Amino acid sequence: MTVKVTLPGGGLDSYMRFGDTYVEYGDGSLDVIRMGVKAALRYTSDEWIGVEGDRKPSKTRFFRR
């Protein structure tokens, strides 16, 4: 599992550890969650322009009626 974050200047941050995932938020920020690390790596909306890799599964559940 890998996550690649594209930076505005054309750089690339690669997270190549097994279990690395990412979460995009409505305000444009991005968290990269590393397996075994308690704190996520946070990018604000102006610190990244693209992301590839494994998205963290949503915990939203749908209730049946």
N, CA, C and O atoms as CSV, one atom per row, in Angstrom:
chain,resi,resn,atom,element,x,y,z
A,1,MET,N,N,0.846,-1.167,0.000
A,1,MET,CA,C,0.000,0.000,0.000
A,1,MET,C,C,0.894,1.233,0.000
A,1,MET,O,O,1.807,1.345,0.818
A,2,THR,N,N,0.637,2.130,-0.892
A,2,THR,CA,C,1.433,3.345,-0.963
A,2,THR,C,C,0.524,4.550,-1.141
A,2,THR,O,O,-0.608,4.439,-1.613
A,3,VAL,N,N,1.048,5.695,-0.753
A,3,VAL,CA,C,0.363,6.958,-0.976
A,3,VAL,C,C,1.397,7.911,-1.557
A,3,VAL,O,O,2.497,8.040,-1.020
A,4,LYS,N,N,1.048,8.582,-2.657
A,4,LYS,CA,C,1.930,9.564,-3.278
A,4,LYS,C,C,1.202,10.891,-3.313
A,4,LYS,O,O,0.127,11.004,-3.900
A,5,VAL,N,N,1.795,11.903,-2.677
A,5,VAL,CA,C,1.211,13.241,-2.601
A,5,VAL,C,C,2.010,14.158,-3.524
A,5,VAL,O,O,3.221,14.305,-3.365
A,6,THR,N,N,1.324,14.774,-4.492
A,6,THR,CA,C,1.963,15.715,-5.404
A,6,THR,C,C,1.910,17.104,-4.784
A,6,THR,O,O,0.853,17.563,-4.352
A,7,LEU,N,N,3.067,17.769,-4.744
A,7,LEU,CA,C,3.199,19.091,-4.129
A,7,LEU,C,C,3.116,20.182,-5.187
A,7,LEU,O,O,3.393,19.918,-6.357
A,8,PRO,N,N,2.741,21.408,-4.804
A,8,PRO,CA,C,2.571,22.494,-5.778
A,8,PRO,C,C,3.809,22.782,-6.627
A,8,PRO,O,O,3.668,23.131,-7.799
A,9,GLY,N,N,5.000,22.649,-6.082
A,9,GLY,CA,C,6.218,22.931,-6.832
A,9,GLY,C,C,6.647,21.805,-7.753
A,9,GLY,O,O,7.702,21.890,-8.382
A,10,GLY,N,N,5.843,20.748,-7.844
A,10,GLY,CA,C,6.167,19.622,-8.696
A,10,GLY,C,C,6.833,18.473,-7.953
A,10,GLY,O,O,7.105,17.428,-8.544
A,11,GLY,N,N,7.097,18.658,-6.668
A,11,GLY,CA,C,7.702,17.591,-5.878
A,11,GLY,C,C,6.703,16.494,-5.558
A,11,GLY,O,O,5.510,16.614,-5.836
A,12,LEU,N,N,7.213,15.426,-4.972
A,12,LEU,CA,C,6.382,14.276,-4.659
A,12,LEU,C,C,6.806,13.723,-3.304
A,12,LEU,O,O,7.987,13.457,-3.083
A,13,ASP,N,N,5.853,13.551,-2.401
A,13,ASP,CA,C,6.094,12.866,-1.134
A,13,ASP,C,C,5.522,11.464,-1.276
A,13,ASP,O,O,4.337,11.303,-1.569
A,14,SER,N,N,6.362,10.441,-1.069
A,14,SER,CA,C,5.920,9.056,-1.196
A,14,SER,C,C,5.949,8.377,0.158
A,14,SER,O,O,6.930,8.467,0.896
A,15,TYR,N,N,4.865,7.701,0.471
A,15,TYR,CA,C,4.747,6.927,1.701
A,15,TYR,C,C,4.551,5.484,1.262
A,15,TYR,O,O,3.510,5.135,0.705
A,16,MET,N,N,5.551,4.648,1.513
A,16,MET,CA,C,5.586,3.326,0.920
A,16,MET,C,C,5.444,2.199,1.938
A,16,MET,O,O,5.684,1.038,1.604
A,17,ARG,N,N,5.062,2.515,3.160
A,17,ARG,CA,C,4.921,1.491,4.192
A,17,ARG,C,C,3.604,0.738,4.006
A,17,ARG,O,O,2.605,1.328,3.592
A,18,PHE,N,N,3.598,-0.550,4.308
A,18,PHE,CA,C,2.371,-1.340,4.233
A,18,PHE,C,C,1.321,-0.726,5.159
A,18,PHE,O,O,1.611,-0.447,6.322
A,19,GLY,N,N,0.141,-0.519,4.668
A,19,GLY,CA,C,-0.953,0.018,5.471
A,19,GLY,C,C,-1.091,1.525,5.415
A,19,GLY,O,O,-1.973,2.072,6.079
A,20,ASP,N,N,-0.248,2.234,4.643
A,20,ASP,CA,C,-0.396,3.682,4.507
A,20,ASP,C,C,-1.666,3.986,3.713
A,20,ASP,O,O,-1.899,3.404,2.653
A,21,THR,N,N,-2.477,4.893,4.230
A,21,THR,CA,C,-3.719,5.302,3.563
A,21,THR,C,C,-3.859,6.811,3.671
A,21,THR,O,O,-3.098,7.464,4.385
A,22,TYR,N,N,-4.842,7.365,2.955
A,22,TYR,CA,C,-5.079,8.805,3.059
A,22,TYR,C,C,-6.563,9.088,3.211
A,22,TYR,O,O,-7.418,8.266,2.881
A,23,VAL,N,N,-6.839,10.302,3.732
A,23,VAL,CA,C,-8.205,10.790,3.896
A,23,VAL,C,C,-8.235,12.228,3.404
A,23,VAL,O,O,-7.444,13.056,3.857
A,24,GLU,N,N,-9.142,12.534,2.477
A,24,GLU,CA,C,-9.360,13.905,2.020
A,24,GLU,C,C,-10.556,14.475,2.766
A,24,GLU,O,O,-11.547,13.778,2.983
A,25,TYR,N,N,-10.466,15.742,3.157
A,25,TYR,CA,C,-11.544,16.400,3.883
A,25,TYR,C,C,-12.184,17.484,3.022
A,25,TYR,O,O,-11.575,17.967,2.067
A,26,GLY,N,N,-13.395,17.859,3.358
A,26,GLY,CA,C,-14.158,18.844,2.613
A,26,GLY,C,C,-13.511,20.217,2.544
A,26,GLY,O,O,-13.785,20.978,1.615
A,27,ASP,N,N,-12.653,20.553,3.511
A,27,ASP,CA,C,-11.988,21.854,3.506
A,27,ASP,C,C,-10.727,21.853,2.643
A,27,ASP,O,O,-10.020,22.859,2.583
A,28,GLY,N,N,-10.438,20.728,1.972
A,28,GLY,CA,C,-9.278,20.649,1.093
A,28,GLY,C,C,-8.036,20.099,1.756
A,28,GLY,O,O,-7.013,19.934,1.092
A,29,SER,N,N,-8.089,19.811,3.039
A,29,SER,CA,C,-6.915,19.254,3.715
A,29,SER,C,C,-6.828,17.750,3.462
A,29,SER,O,O,-7.789,17.120,3.017
A,30,LEU,N,N,-5.671,17.199,3.751
A,30,LEU,CA,C,-5.380,15.807,3.472
A,30,LEU,C,C,-4.594,15.235,4.645
A,30,LEU,O,O,-3.655,15.869,5.125
A,31,ASP,N,N,-4.958,14.059,5.105
A,31,ASP,CA,C,-4.195,13.337,6.120
A,31,ASP,C,C,-3.644,12.062,5.505
A,31,ASP,O,O,-4.358,11.335,4.815
A,32,VAL,N,N,-2.369,11.798,5.758
A,32,VAL,CA,C,-1.766,10.521,5.405
A,32,VAL,C,C,-1.613,9.757,6.708
A,32,VAL,O,O,-0.944,10.217,7.633
A,33,ILE,N,N,-2.232,8.597,6.775
A,33,ILE,CA,C,-2.232,7.797,7.994
A,33,ILE,C,C,-1.259,6.646,7.800
A,33,ILE,O,O,-1.422,5.810,6.911
A,34,ARG,N,N,-0.247,6.625,8.650
A,34,ARG,CA,C,0.782,5.589,8.566
A,34,ARG,C,C,0.495,4.523,9.600
A,34,ARG,O,O,0.248,4.832,10.765
A,35,MET,N,N,0.525,3.285,9.184
A,35,MET,CA,C,0.282,2.164,10.071
A,35,MET,C,C,1.294,2.188,11.218
A,35,MET,O,O,2.500,2.258,10.979
A,36,GLY,N,N,0.811,2.130,12.452
A,36,GLY,CA,C,1.685,2.085,13.611
A,36,GLY,C,C,2.106,3.442,14.147
A,36,GLY,O,O,2.811,3.505,15.155
A,37,VAL,N,N,1.695,4.536,13.504
A,37,VAL,CA,C,2.034,5.889,13.959
A,37,VAL,C,C,0.766,6.531,14.491
A,37,VAL,O,O,-0.273,6.498,13.833
A,38,LYS,N,N,0.846,7.116,15.684
A,38,LYS,CA,C,-0.362,7.663,16.312
A,38,LYS,C,C,-0.860,8.942,15.670
A,38,LYS,O,O,-2.067,9.183,15.655
A,39,ALA,N,N,0.033,9.775,15.137
A,39,ALA,CA,C,-0.379,11.046,14.552
A,39,ALA,C,C,-0.343,10.957,13.028
A,39,ALA,O,O,0.600,10.411,12.456
A,40,ALA,N,N,-1.367,11.493,12.379
A,40,ALA,CA,C,-1.406,11.521,10.921
A,40,ALA,C,C,-0.542,12.678,10.417
A,40,ALA,O,O,-0.324,13.662,11.125
A,41,LEU,N,N,-0.063,12.544,9.201
A,41,LEU,CA,C,0.679,13.620,8.555
A,41,LEU,C,C,-0.332,14.486,7.827
A,41,LEU,O,O,-1.034,14.002,6.939
A,42,ARG,N,N,-0.418,15.747,8.185
A,42,ARG,CA,C,-1.459,16.630,7.664
A,42,ARG,C,C,-0.895,17.578,6.618
A,42,ARG,O,O,0.178,18.156,6.791
A,43,TYR,N,N,-1.646,17.727,5.523
A,43,TYR,CA,C,-1.365,18.714,4.494
A,43,TYR,C,C,-2.564,19.662,4.457
A,43,TYR,O,O,-3.706,19.207,4.393
A,44,THR,N,N,-2.320,20.959,4.497
A,44,THR,CA,C,-3.413,21.916,4.339
A,44,THR,C,C,-3.763,22.001,2.850
A,44,THR,O,O,-3.045,21.457,2.011
A,45,SER,N,N,-4.850,22.672,2.530
A,45,SER,CA,C,-5.339,22.702,1.147
A,45,SER,C,C,-4.343,23.315,0.167
A,45,SER,O,O,-4.370,22.978,-1.017
A,46,ASP,N,N,-3.467,24.204,0.626
A,46,ASP,CA,C,-2.506,24.831,-0.282
A,46,ASP,C,C,-1.149,24.111,-0.311
A,46,ASP,O,O,-0.235,24.564,-1.001
A,47,GLU,N,N,-1.004,23.022,0.410
A,47,GLU,CA,C,0.264,22.298,0.469
A,47,GLU,C,C,0.325,21.091,-0.472
A,47,GLU,O,O,1.381,20.474,-0.611
A,48,TRP,N,N,-0.785,20.753,-1.114
A,48,TRP,CA,C,-0.794,19.608,-2.024
A,48,TRP,C,C,-1.755,19.867,-3.174
A,48,TRP,O,O,-2.705,20.639,-3.045
A,49,ILE,N,N,-1.490,19.198,-4.324
A,49,ILE,CA,C,-2.375,19.392,-5.476
A,49,ILE,C,C,-2.930,18.076,-6.012
A,49,ILE,O,O,-3.855,18.085,-6.824
A,50,GLY,N,N,-2.386,16.953,-5.574
A,50,GLY,CA,C,-2.888,15.664,-6.035
A,50,GLY,C,C,-2.460,14.548,-5.107
A,50,GLY,O,O,-1.474,14.667,-4.379
A,51,VAL,N,N,-3.213,13.464,-5.144
A,51,VAL,CA,C,-2.874,12.307,-4.317
A,51,VAL,C,C,-3.260,11.031,-5.061
A,51,VAL,O,O,-4.279,10.980,-5.750
A,52,GLU,N,N,-2.433,10.013,-4.909
A,52,GLU,CA,C,-2.701,8.690,-5.469
A,52,GLU,C,C,-2.470,7.674,-4.368
A,52,GLU,O,O,-1.679,7.910,-3.455
A,53,GLY,N,N,-3.147,6.563,-4.451
A,53,GLY,CA,C,-2.891,5.497,-3.495
A,53,GLY,C,C,-4.154,4.953,-2.887
A,53,GLY,O,O,-5.226,4.986,-3.491
A,54,ASP,N,N,-4.010,4.457,-1.697
A,54,ASP,CA,C,-5.108,3.785,-1.011
A,54,ASP,C,C,-5.847,4.748,-0.094
A,54,ASP,O,O,-5.282,5.278,0.863
A,55,ARG,N,N,-7.110,4.960,-0.400
A,55,ARG,CA,C,-7.957,5.826,0.418
A,55,ARG,C,C,-8.432,5.018,1.616
A,55,ARG,O,O,-8.782,3.845,1.491
A,56,LYS,N,N,-8.440,5.664,2.778
A,56,LYS,CA,C,-8.924,4.993,3.978
A,56,LYS,C,C,-10.425,4.752,3.821
A,56,LYS,O,O,-11.156,5.661,3.429
A,57,PRO,N,N,-10.886,3.548,4.120
A,57,PRO,CA,C,-12.322,3.264,3.994
A,57,PRO,C,C,-13.150,4.174,4.902
A,57,PRO,O,O,-12.759,4.474,6.030
A,58,SER,N,N,-14.278,4.597,4.395
A,58,SER,CA,C,-15.188,5.445,5.166
A,58,SER,C,C,-15.823,4.643,6.291
A,58,SER,O,O,-16.125,3.460,6.134
A,59,LYS,N,N,-16.019,5.299,7.419
A,59,LYS,CA,C,-16.689,4.636,8.531
A,59,LYS,C,C,-18.172,4.967,8.569
A,59,LYS,O,O,-18.875,4.594,9.508
A,60,THR,N,N,-18.650,5.677,7.532
A,60,THR,CA,C,-20.070,5.999,7.463
A,60,THR,C,C,-20.844,4.735,7.184
A,60,THR,O,O,-20.514,3.975,6.274
A,61,ARG,N,N,-21.868,4.516,7.968
A,61,ARG,CA,C,-22.685,3.319,7.781
A,61,ARG,C,C,-24.084,3.739,7.360
A,61,ARG,O,O,-24.591,4.787,7.759
A,62,PHE,N,N,-24.670,2.914,6.568
A,62,PHE,CA,C,-26.030,3.159,6.134
A,62,PHE,C,C,-26.968,2.275,6.926
A,62,PHE,O,O,-26.740,1.074,7.068
A,63,PHE,N,N,-27.998,2.865,7.426
A,63,PHE,CA,C,-28.951,2.135,8.235
A,63,PHE,C,C,-30.115,1.666,7.378
A,63,PHE,O,O,-30.652,2.421,6.568
A,64,ARG,N,N,-30.487,0.433,7.562
A,64,ARG,CA,C,-31.636,-0.097,6.830
A,64,ARG,C,C,-32.917,0.259,7.563
A,64,ARG,O,O,-32.963,0.298,8.793
A,65,ARG,N,N,-33.931,0.511,6.797
A,65,ARG,CA,C,-35.229,0.832,7.396
A,65,ARG,C,C,-36.154,-0.336,7.273
A,65,ARG,O,O,-37.300,-0.265,7.719
